[in-house]
Amino acid sequence: MEDFWVRFEGAGAAQYFSAFAECLTNTDFVFTARSRRPPGNPVNAMLSFGYQVLWNHLLALIEIQGLDPYYACLHQAHNGHAALASDLIKEFRAPIVDSLVLWLVNSQGYFVLDITAQN
């Protein structure tokens, strides 16, 4: 039964990120699909960074409230993974991180850092 929900969630995510790509109007950025570990392009890198920052903030809030971060409904705790933060992040990714990335890319509110080695 768990595999059914994982596939269902994956199909929904593919549809969501397909629509997300259509919202990007800056032609300097190409985004065809969500990729991670490693992120395949700057948009995926911004999403991954934003999701990790948000996840860490949620974990801090969970711990401040004295909740057990390893007890969750949608995700399983494994190898020290705080599953409750992974459950809660789903509600906040789009309005906080995704909208910020869209704004940064579309309004060109970003800067490019060239980290290549200089001779």
Backbone torsions as a table, in degrees:
resi	resn	phi	psi	omega
1	MET	NA	-37.5	-179.8
2	GLU	-61.7	-38.4	178.7
3	ASP	-60.7	-36.4	177.7
4	PHE	-58.3	-47.3	-177.7
5	TRP	-69.4	-35.6	177.6
6	VAL	-63.9	-44.9	177.7
7	ARG	-64.6	-40.1	179.0
8	PHE	-62.4	-45.3	178.0
9	GLU	-63.9	-40.9	179.0
10	GLY	-63.4	-40.7	178.3
11	ALA	-65.5	-40.6	177.8
12	GLY	-64.9	-41.1	179.0
13	ALA	-64.1	-40.4	178.5
14	ALA	-61.4	-42.2	177.8
15	GLN	-65.9	-42.5	-179.4
16	TYR	-61.4	-48.3	-176.5
17	PHE	-73.6	-22.6	171.3
18	SER	-65.4	-44.1	177.2
19	ALA	-68.6	-36.9	177.3
20	PHE	-58.6	-43.5	-179.7
21	ALA	-60.3	-37.1	179.9
22	GLU	-68.7	-20.2	179.3
23	CYS	-82.4	-13.1	178.7
24	LEU	-79.8	120.6	-177.1
25	THR	-105.9	-11.3	180.0
26	ASN	-82.6	113.7	-175.1
27	THR	-72.9	-7.7	175.5
28	ASP	-72.3	-15.2	-177.2
29	PHE	-114.2	126.8	177.6
30	VAL	-108.5	127.3	178.7
31	PHE	-139.2	108.5	-179.5
32	THR	-103.2	-28.4	-179.7
33	ALA	-164.4	162.0	177.2
34	ARG	-74.8	130.2	174.4
35	SER	-137.5	148.8	-179.6
36	ARG	-150.6	163.3	178.0
37	ARG	52.2	62.4	0.2
38	PRO	-94.0	160.2	174.8
39	PRO	-64.2	137.2	-173.2
40	GLY	-84.5	-9.5	-178.5
41	ASN	-161.5	171.3	-177.3
42	PRO	-58.8	-36.2	179.2
43	VAL	-64.3	-45.4	177.4
44	ASN	-63.6	-35.0	177.8
45	ALA	-65.3	-43.0	177.9
46	MET	-64.2	-42.4	177.7
47	LEU	-61.5	-47.8	-178.6
48	SER	-61.5	-44.1	178.6
49	PHE	-62.3	-46.9	179.6
50	GLY	-61.9	-41.9	178.8
51	TYR	-63.2	-39.4	-178.9
52	GLN	-68.9	-41.3	177.1
53	VAL	-62.1	-45.8	179.0
54	LEU	-62.3	-43.5	179.6
55	TRP	-59.7	-43.1	179.7
56	ASN	-65.3	-39.3	176.8
57	HIS	-64.9	-42.2	177.6
58	LEU	-62.3	-41.8	178.2
59	LEU	-61.2	-42.2	178.1
60	ALA	-61.5	-43.5	179.4
61	LEU	-65.1	-38.5	177.6
62	ILE	-60.8	-46.5	-178.7
63	GLU	-68.7	-37.9	177.8
64	ILE	-61.1	-36.5	179.9
65	GLN	-79.0	-5.2	178.8
66	GLY	78.2	17.8	178.3
67	LEU	-82.6	157.2	177.1
68	ASP	-83.4	110.8	-176.2
69	PRO	-71.7	-10.1	-177.0
70	TYR	-97.3	-3.0	179.4
71	TYR	-105.6	117.6	-175.3
72	ALA	-144.0	173.3	-179.6
73	CYS	-99.2	-43.5	-172.4
74	LEU	-95.4	-27.9	-177.0
75	HIS	-117.9	153.0	178.2
76	GLN	-98.4	136.6	174.1
77	ALA	-76.4	129.0	177.5
78	HIS	-150.3	140.3	178.2
79	ASN	50.5	42.4	178.2
80	GLY	76.4	14.5	179.9
81	HIS	-77.7	125.6	178.6
82	ALA	-79.8	90.1	-172.3
83	ALA	-65.1	-30.2	-178.8
84	LEU	-64.3	-37.5	176.7
85	ALA	-63.6	-37.4	177.7
86	SER	-68.1	-34.4	175.0
87	ASP	-65.1	-46.8	-173.7
88	LEU	-73.7	-29.3	-176.1
89	ILE	-63.2	-28.4	-178.5
90	LYS	-54.9	-36.6	-177.1
91	GLU	-75.6	-21.3	-171.4
92	PHE	-111.3	-11.6	-177.0
93	ARG	-61.1	-51.4	-175.8
94	ALA	-65.3	-50.7	-176.5
95	PRO	-72.1	-22.7	-177.8
96	ILE	-102.6	-61.2	-172.5
97	VAL	-80.6	-52.7	-175.8
98	ASP	-60.4	-43.1	179.7
99	SER	-65.9	-36.1	176.9
100	LEU	-65.4	-44.2	179.0
101	VAL	-63.1	-43.4	176.8
102	LEU	-58.5	-45.0	-179.7
103	TRP	-64.6	-45.7	-179.3
104	LEU	-60.0	-44.6	-177.9
105	VAL	-71.5	-49.1	-175.0
106	ASN	-70.4	-32.5	-179.3
107	SER	-95.3	2.2	-176.7
108	GLN	54.9	40.7	179.2
109	GLY	-90.8	42.5	-177.4
110	TYR	-133.9	169.9	171.8
111	PHE	-130.4	153.8	-179.2
112	VAL	-101.7	126.2	178.0
113	LEU	-107.3	115.7	178.8
114	ASP	-88.0	109.3	-177.2
115	ILE	-104.3	16.9	177.6
116	THR	-71.8	151.5	-178.3
117	ALA	-66.1	131.9	177.7
118	GLN	-102.8	135.3	178.6
119	ASN	-87.1	NA	NA
